[in-house]
Amino acid sequence: MAKQKNKPVVVKEPKFAEGLCFKKLFFVFLVGSVIGTIYEEILFMVQHYMDTGQLEHALRRGVIYGPFNVIYGFGAVVLVYLLLRKPLKAWQIFIYAAVLGGFVEYIVSWL
């Protein structure tokens, strides 16, 4: 009877959150909607404080109630979907994101 040599077992470690699916894009939509709204509120407060010297909170609502603005979520999904399709360098991602973000804002302004 011939002895079999023990071959090393190669275990491929799964990558965290590899690939894009509807659930991941929906999560990006929600996070982008909330973070965009918070960012807009902070910018408004800083601008108003620089102009008048008083802090003021403006209630800006998107299409739905709560801290959501769907245009920020839509923009985040478009950028993530288009920029994660192939590997890019950091400077390429920056340039493409700036151009795509500006394009999305321009198209939505027409709608």
All heavy atoms as an XYZ file, in Angstrom:
902
protein
N       0.836     -1.152      0.000
C       0.000      0.000      0.000
C       0.900      1.240      0.000
O       1.798      1.364      0.806
C      -0.868     -0.021      1.257
C      -2.061      0.827      1.099
S      -2.969      0.963      2.625
C      -4.068     -0.385      2.561
N       0.658      2.148     -0.928
C       1.482      3.353     -1.042
C       0.965      4.413     -0.088
O      -0.235      4.596      0.091
C       1.443      3.860     -2.464
N       1.932      5.089      0.513
C       1.567      6.179      1.420
C       1.259      7.434      0.612
O       1.949      7.751     -0.337
C       2.708      6.474      2.384
C       2.880      5.441      3.449
C       3.901      5.932      4.429
C       4.021      4.972      5.587
N       4.977      5.438      6.573
N       0.223      8.124      1.019
C      -0.120      9.393      0.373
C       0.503     10.523      1.176
O       0.443     10.536      2.401
C      -1.629      9.577      0.308
C      -2.315      8.590     -0.587
C      -3.811      8.840     -0.625
O      -4.319      9.667      0.106
N      -4.494      8.103     -1.470
N       1.097     11.450      0.452
C       1.684     12.600      1.122
C       0.586     13.594      1.445
O      -0.332     13.793      0.658
C       2.739     13.262      0.241
C       3.944     12.383      0.016
C       4.969     13.119     -0.799
C       6.181     12.242     -1.026
N       7.209     12.926     -1.809
N       0.710     14.196      2.602
C      -0.259     15.226      2.991
C       0.043     16.512      2.234
O       1.110     17.083      2.353
C      -0.193     15.485      4.494
C      -0.678     14.303      5.291
O      -1.431     13.487      4.784
N      -0.250     14.212      6.526
N      -0.911     16.924      1.444
C      -0.754     18.164      0.699
C      -1.265     19.312      1.564
O      -2.275     19.160      2.258
C      -1.540     18.112     -0.607
C      -1.017     17.083     -1.573
C      -1.818     17.109     -2.854
C      -1.308     16.032     -3.794
N      -2.060     16.022     -5.055
N      -0.573     20.436      1.515
C      -1.060     21.575      2.302
C      -2.402     22.065      1.749
O      -2.611     22.137      0.537
C       0.020     22.642      2.139
C       0.771     22.247      0.909
C       0.635     20.762      0.786
N      -3.286     22.376      2.655
C      -4.603     22.851      2.285
C      -4.539     24.363      2.134
O      -4.127     25.068      3.048
C      -5.652     22.460      3.350
C      -7.016     23.016      2.986
C      -5.690     20.959      3.508
N      -4.897     24.828      0.958
C      -4.898     26.264      0.702
C      -6.308     26.774      0.938
O      -7.253     26.357      0.274
C      -4.456     26.570     -0.747
C      -4.499     28.064     -1.014
C      -3.081     25.998     -1.004
N      -6.415     27.657      1.908
C      -7.714     28.236      2.246
C      -7.737     29.661      1.713
O      -6.900     30.478      2.068
C      -7.943     28.233      3.773
C      -9.268     28.891      4.110
C      -7.878     26.817      4.306
N      -8.670     29.906      0.852
C      -8.818     31.246      0.305
C      -9.706     32.045      1.244
O     -10.855     31.685      1.477
C      -9.443     31.183     -1.087
C      -9.535     32.512     -1.767
C     -10.119     32.370     -3.163
C     -10.229     33.718     -3.810
N     -10.843     33.631     -5.136
N      -9.136     33.121      1.791
C      -9.899     33.944      2.720
C     -10.875     34.814      1.933
O     -10.481     35.455      0.955
C      -8.964     34.814      3.545
C      -8.106     34.011      4.497
C      -7.345     34.914      5.445
O      -7.842     36.010      5.762
O      -6.262     34.502      5.851
N     -12.110     34.837      2.364
C     -13.084     35.676      1.654
C     -12.805     37.148      1.923
O     -12.378     37.531      2.996
C     -14.426     35.246      2.251
C     -14.078     34.711      3.599
C     -12.711     34.112      3.475
N     -13.021     37.964      0.898
C     -12.856     39.398      1.054
C     -14.132     39.975      1.644
O     -15.236     39.550      1.302
C     -12.572     40.061     -0.289
C     -11.239     39.673     -0.871
C     -11.007     40.390     -2.176
C      -9.681     39.998     -2.765
N      -9.444     40.672     -4.062
N     -13.950     40.932      2.508
C     -15.105     41.572      3.129
C     -15.836     42.429      2.106
O     -15.238     43.274      1.453
C     -14.665     42.434      4.312
C     -15.805     43.164      4.958
C     -16.686     42.479      5.773
C     -15.998     44.504      4.742
C     -17.737     43.130      6.369
C     -17.046     45.166      5.339
C     -17.920     44.487      6.150
N     -17.119     42.205      1.945
C     -17.991     43.009      1.080
C     -17.497     43.074     -0.358
O     -17.473     44.124     -0.978
C     -18.166     44.409      1.651
N     -17.088     41.948     -0.905
C     -16.609     41.920     -2.286
C     -17.787     41.989     -3.241
O     -18.805     41.341     -3.059
C     -15.814     40.639     -2.540
C     -15.191     40.589     -3.908
C     -14.353     39.337     -4.102
O     -14.413     38.430     -3.271
O     -13.639     39.285     -5.109
N     -17.660     42.781     -4.269
C     -18.692     42.887     -5.289
C     -19.807     43.841     -4.901
O     -19.889     44.327     -3.788
N     -20.649     44.137     -5.872
C     -21.781     45.029     -5.656
C     -23.079     44.284     -5.913
O     -23.180     43.503     -6.836
C     -21.708     46.235     -6.598
C     -20.569     47.207     -6.351
C     -20.543     48.254     -7.456
C     -20.703     47.863     -5.003
N     -24.055     44.530     -5.078
C     -25.389     43.972     -5.276
C     -26.393     45.041     -4.866
O     -26.029     46.129     -4.420
C     -25.581     42.693     -4.474
S     -25.521     42.930     -2.692
N     -27.661     44.745     -4.999
C     -28.695     45.721     -4.665
C     -28.640     46.112     -3.192
O     -28.782     47.293     -2.863
C     -30.078     45.159     -5.011
C     -31.182     46.094     -4.622
C     -31.451     47.209     -5.403
C     -31.935     45.876     -3.485
C     -32.462     48.097     -5.043
C     -32.944     46.746     -3.115
C     -33.212     47.859     -3.908
N     -28.428     45.151     -2.307
C     -28.392     45.462     -0.877
C     -27.271     46.431     -0.544
O     -27.448     47.368      0.230
C     -28.219     44.185     -0.055
C     -29.424     43.295     -0.037
C     -29.154     42.062      0.801
C     -30.319     41.108      0.755
N     -30.060     39.892      1.527
N     -26.099     46.213     -1.119
C     -24.963     47.096     -0.837
C     -25.192     48.483     -1.427
O     -24.891     49.494     -0.783
C     -23.678     46.489     -1.391
C     -23.262     45.244     -0.648
C     -22.041     44.623     -1.285
C     -21.765     43.276     -0.655
N     -20.689     42.572     -1.334
N     -25.734     48.544     -2.630
C     -26.005     49.844     -3.226
C     -27.109     50.581     -2.473
O     -27.067     51.812     -2.343
C     -26.363     49.689     -4.703
C     -25.209     49.275     -5.611
C     -25.703     49.065     -7.033
C     -24.094     50.296     -5.580
N     -28.081     49.860     -1.954
C     -29.134     50.493     -1.150
C     -28.550     51.043      0.144
O     -28.910     52.138      0.586
C     -30.262     49.503     -0.854
C     -31.410     50.112     -0.117
C     -32.256     51.005     -0.753
C     -31.644     49.801      1.213
C     -33.324     51.583     -0.076
C     -32.703     50.366      1.898
C     -33.552     51.265      1.249
N     -27.622     50.303      0.756
C     -26.958     50.784      1.963
C     -26.135     52.034      1.657
O     -26.146     52.996      2.431
C     -26.062     49.684      2.552
C     -25.397     50.071      3.825
C     -26.119     50.182      4.993
C     -24.038     50.334      3.849
C     -25.510     50.552      6.169
C     -23.413     50.709      5.021
C     -24.154     50.818      6.190
N     -25.437     52.056      0.530
C     -24.694     53.248      0.112
C     -25.665     54.409     -0.094
O     -25.367     55.554      0.274
C     -23.882     52.957     -1.168
C     -23.346     54.230     -1.792
C     -22.744     52.006     -0.868
N     -26.831     54.129     -0.665
C     -27.854     55.152     -0.861
C     -28.288     55.757      0.476
O     -28.362     56.974      0.623
C     -29.056     54.550     -1.590
C     -30.209     55.492     -1.738
C     -30.212     56.439     -2.745
C     -31.291     55.428     -0.878
C     -31.269     57.313     -2.891
C     -32.353     56.293     -1.009
C     -32.341     57.238     -2.025
N     -28.566     54.904      1.460
C     -28.993     55.408      2.760
C     -27.903     56.214      3.448
O     -28.156     57.312      3.965
C     -29.424     54.240      3.664
C     -30.704     53.525      3.285
C     -30.970     52.372      4.243
C     -31.875     54.487      3.281
N     -26.695     55.698      3.458
C     -25.584     56.395      4.113
C     -25.288     57.712      3.397
O     -25.086     58.745      4.039
C     -24.333     55.491      4.160
C     -23.115     56.259      4.609
C     -24.572     54.315      5.088
N     -25.271     57.690      2.073
C     -25.040     58.917      1.312
C     -26.119     59.955      1.540
O     -25.835     61.153      1.633
N     -27.367     59.509      1.664
C     -28.470     60.434      1.914
C     -28.324     61.123      3.267
O     -28.523     62.333      3.385
C     -29.804     59.690      1.870
O     -30.038     59.174      0.597
N     -27.978     60.369      4.286
C     -27.857     60.927      5.635
C     -26.619     61.820      5.745
O     -26.690     62.945      6.237
C     -27.820     59.800      6.693
C     -27.486     60.346      8.064
C     -29.144     59.072      6.722
N     -25.477     61.323      5.287
C     -24.240     62.101      5.401
C     -24.323     63.373      4.556
O     -23.865     64.444      4.982
C     -23.021     61.243      5.016
C     -22.781     60.198      6.098
C     -21.783     62.108      4.834
C     -21.662     59.246      5.811
N     -24.922     63.300      3.386
C     -25.091     64.492      2.558
C     -25.958     65.534      3.226
O     -25.672     66.735      3.174
N     -27.026     65.095      3.887
C     -27.906     66.029      4.591
C     -27.185     66.678      5.764
O     -27.285     67.894      5.964
C     -29.166     65.292      5.081
O     -29.817     64.714      3.952
C     -30.112     66.232      5.786
N     -26.463     65.890      6.531
C     -25.720     66.435      7.668
C     -24.655     67.417      7.180
O     -24.479     68.508      7.747
C     -25.101     65.296      8.501
C     -26.206     64.496      9.176
C     -24.115     65.842      9.529
C     -25.725     63.214      9.819
N     -23.953     67.063      6.127
C     -22.925     67.932      5.558
C     -23.530     69.259      5.085
O     -22.973     70.337      5.325
C     -22.228     67.203      4.410
C     -21.150     67.991      3.727
C     -19.965     68.289      4.395
C     -21.303     68.425      2.427
C     -18.962     69.015      3.772
C     -20.310     69.143      1.799
C     -19.140     69.432      2.467
O     -18.158     70.140      1.851
N     -24.671     69.196      4.428
C     -25.335     70.413      3.958
C     -25.750     71.296      5.127
O     -25.597     72.521      5.074
C     -26.551     70.055      3.109
C     -27.266     71.255      2.549
C     -28.485     70.896      1.730
O     -29.019     69.784      1.893
O     -28.889     71.742      0.918
N     -26.261     70.697      6.193
C     -26.664     71.464      7.373
C     -25.458     72.153      8.016
O     -25.537     73.316      8.419
C     -27.350     70.557      8.397
C     -28.689     70.027      7.955
C     -29.727     71.119      7.799
O     -29.695     72.104      8.566
O     -30.562     70.997      6.888
N     -24.346     71.448      8.119
C     -23.141     72.034      8.710
C     -22.646     73.192      7.850
O     -22.289     74.259      8.381
C     -22.053     70.959      8.900
C     -22.466     69.988     10.006
C     -20.705     71.594      9.223
C     -21.571     68.772     10.131
N     -22.628     73.012      6.534
C     -22.184     74.090      5.661
C     -23.093     75.308      5.769
O     -22.618     76.446      5.776
C     -22.125     73.611      4.207
C     -20.987     72.688      3.839
C     -21.059     72.319      2.366
C     -19.649     73.312      4.149
N     -24.395     75.093      5.861
C     -25.328     76.207      6.004
C     -25.089     76.936      7.318
O     -25.082     78.175      7.357
C     -26.779     75.719      5.929
C     -27.756     76.820      6.210
C     -28.052     77.763      5.239
C     -28.357     76.931      7.457
C     -28.941     78.795      5.508
C     -29.248     77.959      7.724
C     -29.537     78.893      6.745
N     -24.888     76.196      8.407
C     -24.660     76.820      9.705
C     -23.375     77.642      9.698
O     -23.338     78.765     10.222
C     -24.627     75.766     10.811
C     -25.995     75.202     11.150
S     -25.966     73.848     12.334
C     -25.208     74.601     13.741
N     -22.309     77.117      9.116
C     -21.038     77.847      9.056
C     -21.181     79.101      8.196
O     -20.726     80.184      8.579
C     -19.912     76.928      8.527
C     -18.667     77.724      8.187
C     -19.601     75.846      9.539
N     -21.828     78.967      7.045
C     -22.012     80.114      6.168
C     -22.850     81.195      6.850
O     -22.522     82.381      6.791
C     -22.672     79.686      4.864
C     -22.881     80.834      3.904
C     -23.628     80.411      2.646
O     -24.181     79.324      2.591
N     -23.628     81.271      1.655
N     -23.920     80.788      7.498
C     -24.786     81.748      8.176
C     -24.044     82.396      9.340
O     -24.187     83.600      9.577
C     -26.068     81.059      8.664
C     -27.112     82.027      9.117
N     -27.146     82.516     10.394
C     -28.142     82.594      8.448
C     -28.167     83.354     10.508
N     -28.780     83.414      9.338
N     -23.239     81.647     10.055
C     -22.467     82.205     11.162
C     -21.430     83.203     10.654
O     -21.209     84.247     11.265
C     -21.786     81.088     11.960
C     -20.992     81.606     13.140
C     -21.640     82.022     14.285
C     -19.608     81.696     13.074
C     -20.925     82.511     15.366
C     -18.881     82.192     14.144
C     -19.543     82.594     15.286
O     -18.840     83.091     16.348
N     -20.800     82.892      9.535
C     -19.806     83.815      8.973
C     -20.463     85.107      8.478
O     -19.855     86.176      8.535
C     -19.053     83.148      7.821
C     -18.248     81.933      8.228
S     -16.957     82.290      9.396
C     -15.728     82.947      8.310
N     -21.696     85.018      7.985
C     -22.397     86.202      7.487
C     -22.970     87.064      8.600
O     -22.870     88.287      8.554
C     -23.531     85.795      6.532
C     -23.006     85.218      5.234
O     -21.818     85.431      4.921
O     -23.794     84.545      4.533
N     -23.608     86.440      9.600
C     -24.356     87.196     10.609
C     -23.764     87.113     12.010
O     -24.128     87.916     12.861
C     -25.803     86.698     10.682
O     -25.810     85.340     11.127
C     -26.490     86.815      9.333
N     -22.924     86.150     12.282
C     -22.385     85.984     13.630
C     -23.311     85.212     14.553
O     -23.059     85.121     15.749
N     -24.381     84.668     14.022
C     -25.336     83.901     14.820
C     -25.462     82.497     14.239
O     -25.466     82.320     13.022
C     -26.712     84.563     14.815
C     -26.729     85.932     15.409
C     -28.095     86.585     15.236
O     -28.908     86.134     14.435
N     -28.338     87.642     15.988
N     -25.579     81.530     15.135
C     -25.827     80.161     14.683
C     -27.309     79.987     14.409
O     -28.148     80.361     15.228
C     -25.377     79.148     15.731
C     -23.885     78.898     15.826
C     -23.589     77.927     16.949
C     -23.347     78.352     14.528
N     -27.617     79.444     13.277
C     -29.011     79.196     12.925
C     -29.107     77.843     12.255
O     -28.273     77.477     11.436
C     -29.533     80.274     11.984
C     -30.998     80.073     11.626
C     -31.510     81.188     10.728
O     -31.115     82.329     10.927
O     -32.305     80.868      9.834
N     -30.141     77.123     12.621
C     -30.388     75.805     12.033
C     -31.574     75.920     11.099
O     -32.664     76.312     11.492
C     -30.674     74.783     13.135
C     -31.073     73.444     12.614
N     -30.194     72.601     11.991
C     -32.277     72.814     12.593
C     -30.835     71.500     11.635
N     -32.099     71.607     11.978
N     -31.377     75.616      9.830
C     -32.458     75.657      8.852
C     -32.980     74.244      8.645
O     -32.209     73.296      8.498
C     -31.969     76.219      7.536
N     -34.263     74.107      8.641
C     -34.879     72.809      8.408
C     -35.080     72.642      6.909
O     -35.947     73.269      6.306
C     -36.213     72.709      9.140
C     -36.926     71.373      9.050
C     -36.036     70.271      9.615
C     -38.231     71.423      9.785
N     -34.253     71.834      6.314
C     -34.342     71.570      4.879
C     -34.740     70.119      4.695
O     -34.043     69.218      5.122
C     -33.006     71.829      4.202
C     -32.552     73.246      4.313
C     -31.231     73.405      3.649
N     -30.794     74.776      3.780
C     -29.894     75.326      3.015
N     -29.317     74.613      2.079
N     -29.549     76.559      3.187
N     -35.815     69.910      4.050
C     -36.292     68.550      3.830
C     -36.147     68.199      2.361
O     -36.330     69.026      1.488
C     -37.737     68.414      4.238
C     -37.953     68.655      5.706
C     -39.150     67.880      6.166
N     -39.453     68.181      7.536
C     -39.048     67.451      8.555
N     -38.308     66.405      8.341
N     -39.375     67.767      9.784
N     -35.836     66.930      2.149
C     -35.788     66.430      0.788
C     -37.188     65.990      0.383
O     -38.180     66.621      0.707
N     -37.262     64.880     -0.268
C     -38.544     64.358     -0.718
C     -39.276     63.649      0.411
O     -40.493     63.613      0.452
C     -38.319     63.395     -1.912
C     -39.621     62.789     -2.383
C     -37.661     64.132     -3.047
N     -38.524     63.100      1.358
C     -39.123     62.340      2.447
C     -38.735     62.962      3.784
O     -37.835     63.787      3.866
C     -38.675     60.862      2.405
C     -37.154     60.771      2.421
C     -39.221     60.170      1.190
C     -36.631     59.363      2.409
N     -39.433     62.569      4.843
C     -39.143     63.098      6.168
C     -37.949     62.394      6.774
O     -37.647     61.254      6.455
C     -40.363     62.945      7.080
C     -41.484     63.856      6.681
C     -42.589     63.376      6.006
C     -41.408     65.206      6.962
C     -43.614     64.216      5.633
C     -42.427     66.067      6.588
C     -43.518     65.567      5.930
O     -44.517     66.402      5.554
N     -37.301     63.071      7.676
C     -36.135     62.513      8.325
C     -34.867     63.107      7.754
O     -34.903     63.962      6.864
N     -33.733     62.666      8.232
C     -32.465     63.239      7.767
C     -31.994     62.606      6.463
O     -30.878     62.105      6.361
C     -31.510     62.920      8.919
C     -32.026     61.624      9.450
C     -33.525     61.717      9.324
N     -32.856     62.577      5.478
C     -32.537     61.969      4.193
C     -32.715     62.997      3.089
O     -33.679     63.751      3.089
C     -33.447     60.783      3.878
C     -33.367     59.672      4.864
C     -34.358     59.513      5.806
C     -32.305     58.789      4.856
C     -34.301     58.485      6.715
C     -32.232     57.763      5.762
C     -33.232     57.614      6.694
N     -31.819     63.016      2.146
C     -31.992     63.783      0.926
C     -31.601     62.838     -0.203
O     -30.429     62.471     -0.339
C     -31.128     65.037      0.934
C     -31.541     66.004     -0.148
O     -32.112     65.610     -1.150
N     -31.253     67.277      0.067
N     -32.571     62.458     -0.998
C     -32.356     61.380     -1.967
C     -31.351     61.734     -3.057
O     -30.732     60.845     -3.636
C     -33.690     60.922     -2.597
C     -34.574     60.301     -1.556
C     -34.395     62.059     -3.290
N     -31.142     63.004     -3.336
C     -30.192     63.353     -4.386
C     -28.777     62.997     -3.968
O     -27.955     62.581     -4.791
C     -30.313     64.843     -4.790
C     -29.513     65.109     -6.056
C     -29.872     65.745     -3.689
C     -29.994     64.350     -7.253
N     -28.457     63.140     -2.692
C     -27.131     62.756     -2.213
C     -26.965     61.234     -2.264
O     -25.894     60.739     -2.609
C     -26.894     63.261     -0.799
C     -26.869     64.763     -0.709
C     -27.744     65.442      0.120
C     -25.975     65.502     -1.467
C     -27.721     66.814      0.199
C     -25.950     66.880     -1.392
C     -26.826     67.531     -0.554
O     -26.805     68.895     -0.478
N     -28.003     60.513     -1.909
C     -27.947     59.055     -1.991
C     -27.810     58.575     -3.426
O     -27.028     57.667     -3.721
N     -28.548     59.188     -4.327
C     -28.462     58.822     -5.741
C     -27.059     59.103     -6.286
O     -26.485     58.286     -7.000
C     -29.515     59.584     -6.541
C     -29.466     59.324     -8.015
C     -29.866     58.098     -8.529
C     -29.017     60.287     -8.893
C     -29.815     57.849     -9.893
C     -28.956     60.053    -10.252
C     -29.360     58.831    -10.747
N     -26.512     60.255     -5.935
C     -25.162     60.593     -6.380
C     -24.126     59.624     -5.845
O     -23.202     59.223     -6.554
N     -24.274     59.227     -4.583
C     -23.334     58.270     -3.982
C     -23.400     56.923     -4.696
O     -22.375     56.304     -4.972
C     -23.631     58.101     -2.489
N     -24.603     56.465     -5.010
C     -24.762     55.179     -5.703
C     -24.150     55.240     -7.097
O     -23.445     54.321     -7.520
C     -26.248     54.765     -5.763
C     -26.461     53.618     -6.724
C     -26.744     54.391     -4.385
N     -24.391     56.318     -7.824
C     -23.830     56.451     -9.167
C     -22.310     56.449     -9.111
O     -21.645     55.741     -9.884
C     -24.357     57.732     -9.859
C     -23.574     58.052    -11.118
C     -25.834     57.587    -10.180
N     -21.728     57.219     -8.179
C     -20.273     57.277     -8.072
C     -19.684     55.931     -7.679
O     -18.700     55.482     -8.268
C     -19.857     58.356     -7.079
C     -20.044     59.787     -7.550
C     -19.695     60.759     -6.437
C     -19.226     60.070     -8.779
N     -20.278     55.274     -6.679
C     -19.752     53.979     -6.245
C     -19.869     52.952     -7.363
O     -18.928     52.202     -7.638
C     -20.482     53.495     -4.972
C     -20.219     52.035     -4.696
C     -20.060     54.331     -3.783
N     -21.006     52.909     -8.023
C     -21.216     51.921     -9.080
C     -20.233     52.126    -10.228
O     -19.642     51.174    -10.738
C     -22.657     51.980     -9.586
C     -22.947     50.963    -10.655
C     -23.106     49.624    -10.333
C     -23.034     51.329    -11.989
C     -23.352     48.679    -11.312
C     -23.282     50.397    -12.971
C     -23.441     49.071    -12.630
O     -23.683     48.138    -13.604
N     -20.045     53.364    -10.646
C     -19.181     53.617    -11.796
C     -17.697     53.532    -11.461
O     -16.898     53.120    -12.293
C     -19.505     54.976    -12.403
C     -20.874     55.086    -13.070
C     -21.106     56.502    -13.573
C     -21.017     54.085    -14.207
N     -17.315     53.908    -10.243
C     -15.895     53.946     -9.900
C     -15.356     52.618     -9.398
O     -14.148     52.409     -9.383
C     -15.629     55.037     -8.874
C     -15.827     56.462     -9.382
C     -15.636     57.458     -8.258
C     -14.902     56.765    -10.529
N     -16.210     51.709     -8.974
C     -15.729     50.429     -8.465
C     -15.790     49.309     -9.496
O     -15.569     48.154     -9.161
C     -16.516     50.013     -7.220
C     -16.256     50.837     -5.975
C     -17.063     50.300     -4.813
C     -14.781     50.837     -5.623
N     -16.057     49.631    -10.721
C     -16.153     48.594    -11.746
C     -14.796     48.070    -12.179
O     -14.678     46.934    -12.601
C     -16.931     49.125    -12.939
C     -18.379     49.430    -12.546
C     -19.125     50.037    -13.648
N     -19.342     49.023    -14.674
C     -20.148     49.172    -15.695
N     -20.783     50.290    -15.840
N     -20.307     48.226    -16.574
N     -13.761     48.906    -12.100
C     -12.414     48.453    -12.437
C     -11.437     49.132    -11.487
O     -11.728     50.202    -10.955
C     -12.070     48.765    -13.884
C     -12.080     50.218    -14.256
C     -11.739     50.403    -15.713
C     -11.728     51.882    -16.065
N     -11.286     52.102    -17.424
N     -10.289     48.521    -11.259
C      -9.328     49.108    -10.317
C      -8.721     50.395    -10.881
O      -8.281     50.445    -12.025
C      -8.267     48.023    -10.149
C      -8.407     47.135    -11.333
C      -9.833     47.228    -11.775
N      -8.734     51.438    -10.057
C      -8.190     52.726    -10.448
C      -7.210     53.212     -9.386
O      -7.273     52.801     -8.232
C      -9.317     53.761    -10.594
C     -10.382     53.496    -11.644
C     -11.520     54.478    -11.499
C      -9.783     53.596    -13.033
N      -6.343     54.104     -9.788
C      -5.432     54.727     -8.845
C      -6.167     55.844     -8.111
O      -7.223     56.300     -8.554
C      -4.218     55.281     -9.581
C      -3.394     54.193    -10.233
C      -2.230     54.766    -10.984
C      -1.485     53.624    -11.654
N      -0.444     54.069    -12.536
N      -5.606     56.293     -6.993
C      -6.273     57.294     -6.158
C      -6.524     58.592     -6.924
O      -7.605     59.187     -6.819
C      -5.458     57.557     -4.900
N      -5.565     59.055     -7.706
C      -5.749     60.312     -8.419
C      -6.801     60.178     -9.509
O      -7.519     61.134     -9.808
C      -4.429     60.827     -8.990
C      -3.846     59.982    -10.079
C      -2.986     58.939     -9.931
C      -4.094     60.087    -11.475
N      -2.677     58.385    -11.145
C      -3.345     59.080    -12.121
C      -4.865     60.925    -12.250
C      -3.358     58.897    -13.499
C      -4.867     60.738    -13.622
C      -4.120     59.739    -14.230
N      -6.905     58.988    -10.104
C      -7.931     58.759    -11.121
C      -9.320     58.775    -10.486
O     -10.261     59.337    -11.056
C      -7.698     57.429    -11.823
C      -6.481     57.418    -12.719
C      -6.206     56.030    -13.269
O      -6.337     55.037    -12.555
N      -5.823     55.965    -14.542
N      -9.444     58.155     -9.326
C     -10.735     58.158     -8.626
C     -11.142     59.588     -8.293
O     -12.306     59.969     -8.446
C     -10.673     57.284     -7.360
C     -10.537     55.819     -7.753
C     -11.896     57.496     -6.485
C     -10.344     54.883     -6.587
N     -10.190     60.412     -7.838
C     -10.488     61.803     -7.498
C     -10.998     62.569     -8.712
O     -12.024     63.250     -8.645
C      -9.238     62.477     -6.917
C      -9.449     63.910     -6.563
C     -10.101     64.260     -5.392
C      -9.003     64.916     -7.405
C     -10.312     65.578     -5.068
C      -9.200     66.245     -7.091
C      -9.857     66.580     -5.917
N     -10.294     62.448     -9.830
C     -10.682     63.177    -11.041
C     -12.028     62.682    -11.566
O     -12.928     63.478    -11.872
C      -9.601     63.043    -12.141
C      -8.287     63.651    -11.675
C     -10.061     63.651    -13.455
C      -8.330     65.137    -11.441
N     -12.187     61.374    -11.664
C     -13.455     60.814    -12.164
C     -14.628     61.173    -11.252
O     -15.723     61.470    -11.730
C     -13.365     59.302    -12.323
C     -12.478     58.839    -13.445
C     -11.822     57.624    -13.382
C     -12.280     59.611    -14.580
C     -10.997     57.190    -14.413
C     -11.465     59.187    -15.613
C     -10.824     57.981    -15.521
O     -10.020     57.551    -16.544
N     -14.411     61.122     -9.938
C     -15.485     61.460     -9.003
C     -15.884     62.919     -9.134
O     -17.080     63.253     -9.088
C     -15.056     61.154     -7.568
N     -14.907     63.804     -9.322
C     -15.227     65.227     -9.490
C     -16.026     65.458    -10.769
O     -17.030     66.175    -10.770
C     -13.940     66.049     -9.501
N     -15.591     64.832    -11.856
C     -16.286     65.017    -13.136
C     -17.677     64.382    -13.092
O     -18.671     65.003    -13.493
C     -15.448     64.438    -14.301
C     -16.240     64.414    -15.586
C     -14.178     65.246    -14.473
N     -17.759     63.155    -12.582
C     -19.063     62.475    -12.511
C     -20.012     63.181    -11.544
O     -21.204     63.310    -11.823
C     -18.885     61.020    -12.082
C     -18.331     60.083    -13.140
C     -17.990     58.731    -12.508
C     -19.321     59.903    -14.254
N     -19.488     63.641    -10.414
C     -20.333     64.370     -9.461
C     -20.882     65.645    -10.061
O     -22.069     65.964     -9.905
N     -20.039     66.374    -10.759
C     -20.499     67.585    -11.423
C     -21.522     67.294    -12.507
O     -22.512     68.018    -12.662
N     -21.291     66.212    -13.246
C     -22.227     65.831    -14.303
C     -23.585     65.440    -13.723
O     -24.627     65.862    -14.231
C     -21.640     64.677    -15.121
C     -22.507     64.235    -16.246
C     -22.654     65.014    -17.388
C     -23.200     63.035    -16.175
C     -23.463     64.605    -18.430
C     -24.018     62.620    -17.208
C     -24.146     63.407    -18.344
N     -23.579     64.652    -12.651
C     -24.842     64.246    -12.020
C     -25.580     65.471    -11.486
O     -26.794     65.609    -11.661
C     -24.586     63.212    -10.900
C     -25.817     62.990    -10.060
C     -24.114     61.897    -11.482
N     -24.867     66.388    -10.839
C     -25.505     67.609    -10.332
C     -26.108     68.424    -11.487
O     -27.204     68.964    -11.367
C     -24.497     68.458     -9.578
C     -24.140     67.929     -8.206
C     -25.237     68.199     -7.194
O     -26.019     69.146     -7.372
O     -25.279     67.445     -6.206
N     -25.396     68.516    -12.590
C     -25.884     69.277    -13.734
C     -27.140     68.647    -14.330
O     -28.122     69.335    -14.615
C     -24.788     69.367    -14.797
C     -25.169     70.208    -15.982
C     -25.230     71.588    -15.882
C     -25.462     69.605    -17.204
C     -25.587     72.357    -16.972
C     -25.810     70.370    -18.298
C     -25.874     71.745    -18.176
O     -26.235     72.500    -19.258
N     -27.122     67.338    -14.502
C     -28.288     66.643    -15.066
C     -29.502     66.775    -14.136
O     -30.616     67.044    -14.582
C     -27.967     65.143    -15.319
C     -26.912     65.015    -16.416
C     -29.210     64.351    -15.667
C     -27.333     65.592    -17.757
N     -29.273     66.598    -12.838
C     -30.387     66.692    -11.892
C     -30.932     68.107    -11.833
O     -32.134     68.319    -11.622
C     -29.945     66.188    -10.494
C     -30.964     66.498     -9.433
C     -29.680     64.688    -10.548
N     -30.082     69.119    -12.027
C     -30.571     70.507    -12.016
C     -31.553     70.749    -13.162
O     -32.449     71.577    -13.044
C     -29.405     71.476    -12.088
O     -28.841     71.493    -13.383
N     -31.406     70.011    -14.247
C     -32.333     70.137    -15.357
C     -33.661     69.445    -15.063
O     -34.689     69.807    -15.613
C     -31.735     69.561    -16.636
C     -30.764     70.495    -17.265
C     -29.426     70.565    -17.063
C     -31.074     71.538    -18.178
N     -28.865     71.565    -17.797
C     -29.876     72.204    -18.507
C     -32.250     71.997    -18.763
C     -29.813     73.267    -19.358
C     -32.174     73.054    -19.638
C     -30.973     73.685    -19.919
N     -33.600     68.415    -14.233
C     -34.829     67.695    -13.902
C     -35.596     68.442    -12.847
O     -36.758     68.362    -12.698
C     -34.486     66.277    -13.407
C     -33.764     65.397    -14.420
C     -33.381     64.074    -13.743
C     -34.635     65.147    -15.637
